[in-house]
């Protein structure tokens, strides 16, 4: 896992999860516009924008082509990155197939990362599992297969981009149709939070927004963005859960977790 020290380059951070942009059954077609506003907000306030997995509902870089035509918001993100915005994606099980930065300057961190605050580290991950057995959250066998380099290579060899992308989109919609149990991640938090050198662990994956205070630490699941519009924000030495349905509003603090003034 990697660690980024926010104090050296940014005034804080904003963590989102499970946006599933590009889903063929996504009811909210304006979500891309919201992401432009979210990134603009992060840039305005000098916040590191972190996506804790499943930014895309499906994605695969072919050697000859990329599905950029489906994601107009990426051009706006690229412009903001060129102006100094830092964006990091921790690929989830729906967009793990990203083999290189989606945009010039976007960071890709596999499985997890830590972000520094005045209270201590914040541990960010997606929630589908870790390759490290000591983290006690095993990835499902299907995810191991789908994320393996040999499967990706075989898939790209057998299926041209247009067919491969359509198949991925339908498979992703099928995978999201079943309910993911919240018990798996809740149990992980109960067992692992006392052992982590982190004051907050934040993830997504099972699409159910919730928070739990475990001793002096917090476990936060950001849920499904298009349903809850929740983000974890660190700004002005305050860790808060905020709603981002309209990022241009300044009065959208939902719940303060940790604050130096409290």
N, C-alpha and C positions, 0 to 999 in steps of 0.2 A: 504494500500500500504506500501511497505517496503522501507527502505533507507539503502544503503551501502556506507560507507565512504571509498573511494578509497585510500586516503592518508595513511591509516593505514596498507595497505597490498600490494597494487599494484601501478605501476607507471602511470596507466591510464586504458582506456577500449576500447573495440572494439565491436560495436553493429551491428548485422546482422539481417535480417528478411526474412521470407518466402522462405525457401530452398526447402521444399516439397520433402525431400528425401524419396524414396520408391514409388513414383508415378508410376503407371503401364504404363502411357503414357509419361513418362519423356524422352525427346530426348537426354539429356546429361547424359550418363551413367558414365562419369568420374567425376561427381560432388562430389562424396564421396572422391576422391583423392584430389580435391581442398580443401575440408573441413579439411583434414589432414594437408595440407600446411597452411591453415588459422590458425588452432589451434597451429601449430608449430611456426608460426610468432608471435602469441599472447604470447606464452610461452617465446620465445626468448626476447621479449621486455617487459615482465612482465606486460601484459595487461589483464585485466579482460574481458573474452569473454562472451558477452551477446547475446542471441538469442531472438528476440522480436516476438516470435510466429511462428508456422508452420515450425519448424525444420523438422518434419516428415509430409508426406502427409496423413498418417493415422497411428494410433498406439493404441493398447490396451493391458494393462497388464492383462492377465488371471491369476487366482490363481495358475494354474499349468504350465503355459508356457508364453514365451515372444517371439516376432518376431525378435530376435537378429540376426538370420542368414541373414536377408536382409540388415543389416547395418554394414558393415565391418569397417567403419571409427570409430565406437564407441570404438573399442579396442585401437586404437591409441590415442583417446581422453582420455581414462582411464589411459593409460601410462603417458600422460602429466599431468593429474590431480594428479597422484601419485607423480609427480615431482614438484608440486606446482601450476600448472595452475588452476585458478578459472573459472568455466563455470557455467553460470546461464541461465536457460530456463524459459521464460514466456510463458506457453502453449497457443497456438492460437486455433481457432475453429477446426483445422484439427488434433491437437494432444493434445487436452484438456483431453483426456482419460488417460493420464499418471497418475497413482495413487501413484507412489513412484518414487524416483530418478532413472533415466534411468541407471546411472552408480554410483558406490560408489563415493560420493564426489561431484556429480553434484547438484547444487542448483535448486530447483523448486520454482518459485514465481508466484502466481496467479494474473493475470490481469495487474499488473504494478509494477514498482519499480523506485526509484530515485537514480541517481549516482552523486556524488559531483565533482565539478570542481572549479577552482579558480574564474570562472565567476559567479557561482551559480549552482543550481541543474539542471540536465538533467532528464526529465521525459520520461520513456520508457514504452510503452504498445504495444499491438498487433494491436488493431483497430476494433475488432468485437463488442466491447461494454463492459460496466461495470455493475456490480450488484448495485453499489451505484448510486441512481437516481440523486444525486447532480452533478455527472460528466456529465450528459446530453448527454450520448451516450448509449442508451438502447440496450441491446442484443436482437436480433431477437428471437421470441418465439421458433423457431426450435432449436436454439442453447441452450436455456434453457432446452428443453426436452432432447436433445442429451447429454448434460453435466450433467444431473441429476444422482444421485447415484442409484435411482430406475431403470432408463432406462439401465444403465451400467450393473447392477446386472441381470436384465431380459435378456439382450442381451447375456451375458456370460452363463446364465443358459440354454437358448434355442439353442445356436449355439456353437459347439466345436471350438477351436482356428483356425484350418485350414480353415473352412468354414467362420467363423466370420471375419477373416482377409481378405479373398478374397472379401467378401461382402463390407467391409469397403473401400477397395482399389477402387472398382468400383464406390461406392457412392461418394468418394472423387473426382474421376475423373469427374463424372457428375456435382458435385457442382462447380468445377473449370471451367466448360465449358462455363458458362454464365459470362458476363462482370459485374464486381462489380462497381457501380458508385463511382467516386471520390468526388462527391459533398458532400456526407454525412460527410466525414472526413474533407474536406476543410471548411465546415460550422462549424463543431465542433471546429476547430482550431481558426476561427475568433471569435467565441463566448467565448471560454474557455481560450485561451492563456493569455488574460489580467488578468484573475483571478488566474492563476496558479503561484505558487512560483517556477518557473522554467524558465531558459533562453532559453531552447530548449525542444521541445516535439518531440519525434521520434517514429514512428510506421511503420507498413506495411499494410498487409491485402488486399488492393485492387489492388496490383500488378502494380501500376503506380508510377514510381520514379518521385519525384518533391520536390522542396523546396519553402517556402514562408517566407518572412520576414514580421513580424507583429509588427510594432513599433520597439522596440529594441530586440525583441525575434524572434526565428526561429521555424517554423514548418517544419519537415522533414519527408517525406515518402520514405522509402528505396526501394520500389518497389519489384519486383520479382528477387531474387538473381541470378538465372540461366540466366536471361535476361540482367540485369544491372550490377551485381557484385559490388554493392555499399555497403559500410559500413560507419558508423559514428565512427570516431576515436578521442580519447582524448589522446594526447601524447605530452610531452614537453610543457605543458601549452598551447596547441593549439587544438581547436576543428575543425576537417576537415572532409569532405566527401572524401573517398578514394575508388579507384577501386581495387578489390581483385581477378581479374581473374588469375593473376599470383603473389601470395603473396611474392615470392622470389625477385621480383623486388623492388627496394628501391625508384624509382621515379614514384610513382603513386598517388600523391596528385591531387585530382580533383577540390576541392573547399574548401577554408578556410572560416569557419563561424566566429570563434572568436579566437584571438591570443593575447597574452600579449605583443608581439612586434609590434602590429599594432597601 
